Amino acid sequence: MSRNERQLELPLKFPSPPKSRPEGTVRRRCAGCGRKVEVPKWYADEVELIFCSPECRRAWASAAREPPKVVLEPRPEYRGGDWEVNAERARKRDRYTCRICGVTEKELGRKLDVHHILPFGWFKDPRDANRLSNLISVCPSCHRKLEAETVKDLPLFIPPAPSRRRRP
């Protein structure tokens, strides 16, 4: 190779082949009407709620149900190494005031809760879940309402990310 000729070498990285899906079918009960329906095994492994038809899913989604009871207690699970710092940053950014009702920490007599706008479990990396843009300061009452709304409004087709309850 002459001086004027330079060769550029780039390592090639190919994506890993997609995971193969389990073959076969299984029988599950429709979450709407209870009728047994046959679905691909891979689908049953990925999705919690299975419906026999789009009409049944729509009927189930529009049915009046008691909202799930949300109990907020201190949680021992791991929220990422930057959780405490970013939670405090969110409270400071929000001037230690609930973004929903306006109550302050001083009036409340304790620290405000910090709510993940997009649920923590949807993220593979806790740092992404704990970005300031995904956190808001709320009082416990508003936090319960937000959590209930989140559960009610969650799209049924988005499975939660695998649980990360252990520290790395």
Secondary structure, DSSP 8 states (H G I E B T S, - for coil): --TT-------------------SEEEEE-TTT--EEEEEHHHHHH-S---SSHHHHHHHHHS-------------S---TTHHHHHHHHHHHTTTB-TTT--BHHHHTS--EEEESS-GGG-SSHHHHT-GGGEEEE-HHHHHHHHHHHHHH--TT--------S--
